[in-house]
Amino acid sequence: MGATDNNVGRKWIPASERLPEKDGDYLVCFDEEFRKENDIFDEVGIVPYEEDCSGFGYWVQSFVDGGCVGEDWEEVKVTAWLPIPAPYRGEK
């Protein structure tokens, strides 16, 4: 029996339509203009989503200043997102 694809039936969720209901890391499509402004070459990445105490949610990046994690966090512009699928566990 072959491995199952846990992405079957999953579709990108436009960020303009809905944001995640809980904090965590998500698979995202970066906004094209944001990618150009920040020298991000990948169209897709994994980014944390956080909600502040007032209930405002935002995407954040910590790869500021040459890829180094620092204290300066920037808001990431995202066009669509998906929950990260469960890791592959192999055949039982």
Phi, psi and omega in degrees: 000136183277170178291147178269148178264108182280010174259359180299129179082359180272138179231149175299140178256116179299131180296335178288339181266322186197146176247164180302153180272345179218157178297151177155180178271140181223153173279126185230156167259122180284144173299135185300315180296319177299318179299316181295316182295332186248012179053044176261120185269337180277139177281334185235143177202177176252124186224142176284143173247133181225149176243132181276179185295341179271357180094003178280124179259150180204156175267136181233155175233148177241008181266047180275151173065067173072027177089001181270138176284127181226190179278343181275117178253140178242147175286136180263137176267118186241138177264328180204161182212164177214144170298145178290131181293159176298147179293154176293132182246357179081178181280146177254000000 
